[in-house]
Amino acid sequence: MTPKDILLHLRLPFSFFLMPVYWFAISQTPNVDKPKAFWIFVILHIFIYPASNAYNSYFDKDEGSIGGLEKPPAVDKKLFWVSWAIDILAVIIGFFVIDWLFALMIFIYGLISKAYSNDTIRLKKYPILSWFIVGIFQGAFTYFMVLLAFVSEVELLETNIFPAIISTLMLWAVYPMSQIYQHEEDAKRGDTTMSMLLGIKGTFVFTASVFSLAFFAFFLYFKQSDFIVLLLFNLPTLGFFGWWFLKVLKDKNQANFKNTMWLNLLASICLNGFYIWLCIK
């Protein structure tokens, strides 16, 4: 593999899709230390998430489109070692720049992300278990990973359990949708993803149902004015989702890479925008 191939498989732009959890946690954290927040952002989005992407790419060896990469280059053992090197570097930086607990949590996150795609364990082939674990670790676990870097008071942790659960609900909603265009590719490897289990139409219905539950939780958590702003920010996502679903009902081939990436991009822009607004208002 060339350095360019490795860089492509890190899929750095894909980190943007996972960024809302970080901004949600920051928006709910009092007295944020800005230099520390910057380093957490870098460690998660430049190191941890890309390392997971690279590790996943190495074991999946996809020939078709994958999240954030339409035409993935062929992989070799270099990608495996690069993913481990980035993970280890992230843990070391996290230990010295943040604290031991943050370093421990990103180490655990890295192990779970590797278990997802590693041939020996391969959580990915268990649709419900992988859906549950991905939602927990990319959602609530990451939310607390960020929060605990700033606070230790038990009361603050208790009051943040609900938003952490909302973070997981959001991941549980979007996770099957991110698999909707990969049914053939996943079937070649013997994997049964959550989206394959649900079917194409079922994936849309499931995502809409869990997304509605998450928004009901937002309604309970936020004051009314903030919830209205949340709805306004997310109108483009809701509109695109409905338009896309209607297209898929007419033609299943519309459940493709391009439309999936557009949904991911819109949802990420809208949620990141709302959470950043919460931070600066």
C-alpha angles and dihedrals in degrees: 000000000000122000087253091055091050091048091051091052091052084067094203094181088059088069087072089068091058095043099093092076090057094050092044090054092046091049090055095045119097119219098012114201100225099205090049091047089052092053093047089052092051095045093051102038103031099034118016102040095041090047089054090049092052093048091049091049092051094055097036095048089195119198094187131056119307132186109303094355122080098185110026116200119235113275135222139178092286089074091054093055094042091055091052093045092053091048093051091047090051092052092049093048091045091053095051100034101036115013144279094272093055090047090050092049095050088047090054091045090053092051092050092048089052092049087056094067107014110119093230097053103013103174086184092079091061103073102194096036093049091046090051095046096044090051092050097047100037089042123031096011092053091043091056091041088063096038095050090056087069108027138038102172111123092220092058091049091051093050090051097055091090097052088045088056090049089054090055092047090055091051091046088053098050100034097080090044090058088060098047097101096044102067095115095043092048092046090056089062094044094251122144108202127194090254092052089051092051097040124226098288091038090055091058092047092046093048092048091049097050091041089054090050090051091051091050087054089050088052090055093045104043128059113253097259092052092047091053089052089049090055092048092050091051100047092098091054093048091047094050092045092054093045092048093048091054090051091049091051087060097038124015090200087074087074088087141135095265096054092042091054091047090053091047091049095048094046091049094048092048097046095041089049093052095047092047088050088054089052095053104032 
